[in-house]
């Protein structure tokens, strides 16, 4: 994954780290067993788009530096993060559960990298015997705009995920 959606996911990882949680971009559970503490693996599990306007046209934006007006296009999107919280066997189920609760609280109270959480759900802790890890899943659904500007040649540039906390 690259571009605007990957950038947003990386900002969510950074937000969790800034709040004292181990977090990484999504990984296989086999790699998680190298951690001696609980870790949240963040991935983007669902994107649902709706039209932003006629042919996704949102209007014009004036460049603050040059003063040139450019057309702005975009779509409203609903983004769902999937966070797998892994904890080592010796950390136990309680380490996994308390870390998942901290992840959930961070997303509910602070949103996901600037986007308000519409819904946050946590699953049950399970033990992955083959990997020797405990895992609990957390999902976070947010609403945003996927916005792009058009350059002079008619190509879309500068894709961004936009939204804000209220």
N, C-alpha and C positions, 0 to 999 in steps of 0.2 A: 504494500500500500504506500502511495506517496501523495504529495500534493496537500491540498487544504484539509482533507479529512485526517490524514496521517499527522499533520501539524497539530490539529486539535487534540487528537489522541495523545500525542507526546506532551502537550500542555497539561492534560489531565494527569499523566504520570508525574510530571514535575510538581503539580499542585499537591498530590498525595505525599510526595517526598518532602515538600516544604512543611507538611503537617505531621512530620515524624514517622511516616509509614514507608516501609520498603515497597517500591513499586517498579515495575518494568513493563515494556511493551509486551504483548502476548508472547507466550512461549509454550513449548511442549512441557507436560508435567515431568517428563524424564529429566529435563534440565533443572527443574525446580528443586530436585533433591540435593543439589549442591548448596542450597541456602541453609543456614543453621537457624535462621529466624523465619517468621512468617513473611510472605511476599504476596502482593497483589499483581496479577498479570492482566493488563488492560488490553482489550480488543474492541473493535467496532463490529457489532453483530447484526445490525439492521439499519437500513436507510430507507425511509419512505419519503418520496418527493411529491409535492403538489405544485401546480403552476403558480408563478408569482404574479403574473399579469398577462396581458395579451402577448403571446409569443414570448413569454418570460421577460418582457420589457418592464423595467422598474422606473425608468426616468433617466435624467442626466445628472452627472456629478462634475463639479468644477474642481480641477486640480489646483490645490492651494499654492503650489510653486509657480506654475506657468499660467494659470488662469484659463487653460484650455478646458472646454467642456467635452466630456466623453459620455457615451451611452452606458447605462448600467443595466445588467440583466441578472436575473436570479430566480431561484425557486425556494419556496419554503420547504424545509426538510425536518423530519422527525428522526433523530439519531438515537440509537440504543447502544450503550456500552455494555459489554459483558466483562465482568471482573472475576477471575478465578483467584480465590485466596487460598494459598497453599501453606501448610505448616508441616515441619518435620515430625516424624513419629515421636521423637522424644519431647517435642513441644506439646504434643497431645491435642485432643479435640478442643480443649479450652483456649489454647493459643490461637487456633484457627478461628474459633468463634469470636473471641475478643477482637482480633484483627479485622474480621469481617464487619463487626459492629462499628469499629472506628472508621473503616472505609465508608460505611453507610452514613454515619453521622457527618463525615466530611462532605459527602455529596449532597446530603439533605440541607445542611447549614450553609455551605459555601458554593453549591452548584458544581458544575463540571466545566472548569476552565472558562468561566464567564457566562455559561448558559445555566439558566435555572432548571433544576430537576423537576420534571412533571410527575415522575413516579420512580421510586427506588424500591427494589424487591430483593430480599435475601432468601436463599434456599436453606437447606439443611446441611450440616457437616456430614461428610462421608469419608470413609477411609479407603484409599486406593492401595490395596495390598501389593500389587505388582511394583508400584513405585515407592511404597513405604511412606506415603504422605497423606495428610488430611487435606480435604478440599471443601470449600464452601463457595457457592456462586452468588454474586451480587449483580443485578442489572440496574441500569440507570437510563431512563428515557428523557430526552431533552428536545426542545424545539428551537430551530435556528433558521437562518437564511444562508444558502450557498450562493454567493454573489460573485459575478465576474464583470470586468470592464472589457470593452471592445477597443482594440487599437485602431490606428488609422487605416490599416489594411483589412479590417473586418474580422480579425482573429480575436478570440477571447483570451484575455490575459488576467493575471492577478486574482485567481480564484481564492476566496476567503470564506471561512465559516464565521458568520456574524450572529450575534445575539447579545443579550445582556441580562444581568440579574435585576430583579425588581425589588 
